[in-house]
Amino acid sequence: MSDNQRIIETVLTELCQRACRLGASEAAPISTGDIQVEEKLAKLCEEPRCENYGQSASCPPHVAGPSGFRKLLRQFKHAIVFKIDVPTKILLSNQRREIFQLLHEIAADIEQTAVKLGYPDARAFAGGSCKKLFCDDQSNCRVIAKGSGCRNPDRARPSMSGFGINVHKLMHTAGWPMEKVTCDTDPDEIAMGSVSGLVLIC
C-alpha cells in the first residue's frame, strides 16, 4: 500500500467516525464504482410528480440528473455512505423533518471537513428536498427565484433522488439491510427504517 493510499484510508476512517459522532447510526467508506445510478429512479421525481419537484435548486429539473452525476463520479474513486436508523413511527410523523435536517447537516459537515483535510472537490448528497426541510416557511427558493445565494449553504445538500442514485443498493454495498418505508407502511410490521447520505471524497 502506498503512502497516499494510507492517508486516504485514514481520512475516510476519520470522516466515518465523525459522521457517527454527529448522529449517524453507521458510516462506511465505499468505492464510487459501487454506486449505481438509474434513469428510472430520477424519473420518479417527475412522474408521479413529487410535491417538491421544481421547488429548489437542489431538485429536478434544476440539477444535472443521472447523466451529470455519472460524469461527476468519474472524478472520484472514494466515497462515504452513512445512515440514520429511525423508528418507522417517527418517519411517518411530523418529526421526520428533524431527522432529514440532521441527515443534510451531517452530509454537509462531512463534505466541509473533507475540504479542510485537503479534498476540495468533496461533494455531499442527502435524502429529501432542502426547500421542504429548511425553507418551508419561505415562498420560494432564493437561488431559483432571484439567482442569489442559498439561505442555508452550510446545511442543505442536493437530494440523491434527482440524480437517480440507487439508495437500496448503496446500503447493500455498505453491508446494511434496508427496509423500505412508505406512507402505507405498518409500523407494527416494519418497526425501523433508515435514511441515508452520500459524500464523494476523492
C-alpha positions as CSV (number, residue, x, y, z in Angstrom):
1,M,0.0,0.0,0.0
2,S,1.4,3.4,-1.0
3,D,1.7,6.3,1.4
4,N,-1.1,8.1,-0.4
5,Q,-3.4,5.1,0.0
6,R,-2.7,5.0,3.7
7,I,-3.5,8.7,4.0
8,I,-6.8,8.3,2.1
9,E,-7.8,5.3,4.3
10,T,-7.0,7.3,7.4
11,V,-9.1,10.2,6.2
12,L,-12.0,8.0,5.3
13,T,-11.9,6.4,8.7
14,E,-11.8,9.8,10.4
15,L,-14.8,11.0,8.4
16,C,-16.8,7.9,9.1
17,Q,-16.2,8.3,12.8
18,R,-17.1,12.0,12.6
19,A,-20.4,11.1,10.9
20,C,-21.3,8.8,13.8
21,R,-20.3,11.4,16.4
22,L,-22.7,13.8,14.6
23,G,-25.6,11.4,14.8
24,A,-25.3,8.8,12.1
25,S,-26.0,5.2,13.2
26,E,-23.3,3.9,10.9
27,A,-20.9,5.1,8.2
28,A,-18.7,3.3,5.8
29,P,-16.2,4.0,3.0
30,I,-17.1,2.6,-0.4
31,S,-15.7,2.6,-3.9
32,T,-17.5,5.0,-6.3
33,G,-17.6,2.1,-8.7
34,D,-20.2,0.5,-6.5
35,I,-22.6,3.5,-6.8
36,Q,-25.4,2.6,-9.2
37,V,-27.3,5.4,-11.0
38,E,-30.6,4.7,-12.8
39,E,-32.6,6.9,-15.1
40,K,-35.9,5.4,-13.9
41,L,-35.3,6.4,-10.3
42,A,-34.7,10.0,-11.2
43,K,-37.9,10.0,-13.4
44,L,-39.9,9.2,-10.3
45,C,-39.4,12.8,-9.2
46,E,-41.4,13.9,-12.2
47,E,-43.9,11.1,-12.7
48,P,-45.6,10.6,-10.4
49,R,-44.8,14.2,-9.7
50,C,-43.1,14.8,-6.3
51,E,-44.6,17.7,-4.4
52,N,-41.1,19.2,-4.2
53,Y,-40.4,19.0,-7.9
54,G,-39.0,22.3,-9.2
55,Q,-39.2,23.9,-5.8
56,S,-35.4,24.1,-5.1
57,A,-32.1,24.4,-7.0
58,S,-31.2,21.0,-5.5
59,C,-34.1,19.1,-7.0
60,P,-35.1,18.3,-10.6
61,P,-35.4,19.8,-13.1
62,H,-32.7,22.2,-11.7
63,V,-30.0,19.5,-11.3
64,A,-27.8,17.7,-13.8
65,G,-29.6,14.4,-13.2
66,P,-28.2,10.9,-13.8
67,S,-26.0,11.9,-16.7
68,G,-24.5,14.7,-14.8
69,F,-23.9,12.6,-11.8
70,R,-22.2,9.9,-13.8
71,K,-19.9,12.5,-15.2
72,L,-19.2,13.7,-11.7
73,L,-18.5,10.2,-10.5
74,R,-15.7,9.8,-13.0
75,Q,-13.7,12.3,-10.9
76,F,-13.8,10.2,-7.8
77,K,-12.7,6.8,-6.5
78,H,-13.7,7.0,-2.9
79,A,-16.9,7.9,-1.1
80,I,-18.6,7.6,2.3
81,V,-22.2,6.4,2.8
82,F,-23.9,6.9,6.1
83,K,-27.3,6.2,7.6
84,I,-29.6,7.2,10.4
85,D,-31.8,4.4,11.7
86,V,-35.2,5.8,12.7
87,P,-38.3,4.2,14.2
88,T,-40.9,3.9,11.5
89,K,-43.4,5.7,13.6
90,I,-41.2,8.8,13.6
91,L,-40.5,8.6,9.9
92,L,-44.3,8.7,9.3
93,S,-44.8,11.6,11.7
94,N,-44.1,15.3,11.7
95,Q,-40.8,14.5,13.5
96,R,-39.4,13.2,10.2
97,R,-38.4,16.8,9.2
98,E,-35.9,17.0,12.1
99,I,-34.4,13.6,11.1
100,F,-33.9,14.7,7.5
101,Q,-32.5,18.1,8.6
102,L,-29.9,16.2,10.6
103,L,-29.2,14.0,7.6
104,H,-28.4,17.0,5.5
105,E,-26.3,18.6,8.2
106,I,-24.2,15.5,8.7
107,A,-23.6,15.3,4.9
108,A,-22.7,19.0,4.7
109,D,-20.3,18.7,7.7
110,I,-18.5,15.7,6.3
111,E,-18.1,17.5,2.9
112,Q,-16.8,20.6,4.6
113,T,-14.4,18.6,6.9
114,A,-13.1,16.7,3.8
115,V,-12.4,20.1,2.2
116,K,-10.5,21.2,5.2
117,L,-8.4,18.0,5.2
118,G,-7.3,18.7,1.6
119,Y,-10.0,17.3,-0.6
120,P,-11.5,20.5,-2.1
121,D,-13.7,18.7,-4.6
122,A,-15.7,16.7,-2.0
123,R,-19.4,16.7,-2.7
124,A,-22.3,15.7,-0.4
125,F,-25.8,14.4,-1.2
126,A,-28.7,13.5,1.1
127,G,-32.3,12.4,1.0
128,G,-35.2,14.8,1.0
129,S,-35.9,18.3,-0.5
130,C,-33.9,21.1,1.1
131,K,-36.8,23.5,0.3
132,K,-39.2,21.4,2.4
133,L,-36.6,20.9,5.2
134,F,-35.0,24.3,5.6
135,C,-37.1,26.9,3.7
136,D,-40.7,25.6,4.0
137,D,-41.7,28.9,5.6
138,Q,-40.3,30.8,2.5
139,S,-42.4,31.4,-0.6
140,N,-39.6,30.3,-2.9
141,C,-36.1,29.1,-3.3
142,R,-33.9,32.2,-3.4
143,V,-31.5,30.5,-5.9
144,I,-34.2,29.9,-8.4
145,A,-36.3,33.0,-7.8
146,K,-33.6,35.6,-7.6
147,G,-30.4,33.9,-8.8
148,S,-28.8,34.7,-5.5
149,G,-27.2,32.6,-2.8
150,C,-28.8,29.7,-0.9
151,R,-30.2,30.6,2.5
152,N,-28.7,27.5,4.1
153,P,-25.4,26.8,2.3
154,D,-23.8,25.2,5.4
155,R,-26.8,22.8,5.9
156,A,-28.6,21.9,2.8
157,R,-27.4,19.5,0.2
158,P,-28.8,18.1,-3.1
159,S,-31.3,15.3,-3.0
160,M,-30.0,11.9,-4.1
161,S,-33.3,11.1,-5.8
162,G,-32.9,13.7,-8.6
163,F,-29.6,12.0,-9.7
164,G,-31.1,8.5,-9.8
165,I,-28.8,7.2,-7.1
166,N,-30.0,3.7,-6.1
167,V,-30.1,4.1,-2.3
168,H,-31.2,0.5,-1.7
169,K,-28.1,-0.9,-3.5
170,L,-25.9,1.8,-1.8
171,M,-27.0,0.5,1.6
172,H,-26.5,-3.1,0.4
173,T,-22.9,-2.2,-0.7
174,A,-22.2,-0.9,2.8
175,G,-23.5,-4.1,4.3
176,W,-26.7,-2.7,5.8
177,P,-30.1,-4.3,5.3
178,M,-32.8,-1.7,4.4
179,E,-36.5,-1.8,4.9
180,K,-38.5,0.4,2.5
181,V,-40.8,2.7,4.4
182,T,-43.6,4.4,2.6
183,C,-46.7,6.3,3.8
184,D,-48.6,2.9,3.7
185,T,-46.0,1.1,5.9
186,D,-47.4,-0.5,9.0
187,P,-45.0,0.4,11.9
188,D,-46.1,-2.9,13.7
189,E,-44.7,-4.9,10.7
190,I,-41.6,-2.8,10.0
191,A,-40.5,-1.2,13.2
192,M,-37.4,0.6,11.9
193,G,-36.4,2.4,8.8
194,S,-33.3,4.3,7.6
195,V,-32.4,7.5,5.8
196,S,-29.0,7.9,4.2
197,G,-26.5,10.3,2.8
198,L,-23.5,10.1,0.4
199,V,-20.3,12.1,0.3
200,L,-17.9,11.8,-2.7
201,I,-14.4,12.4,-1.2
202,C,-11.6,11.9,-3.7
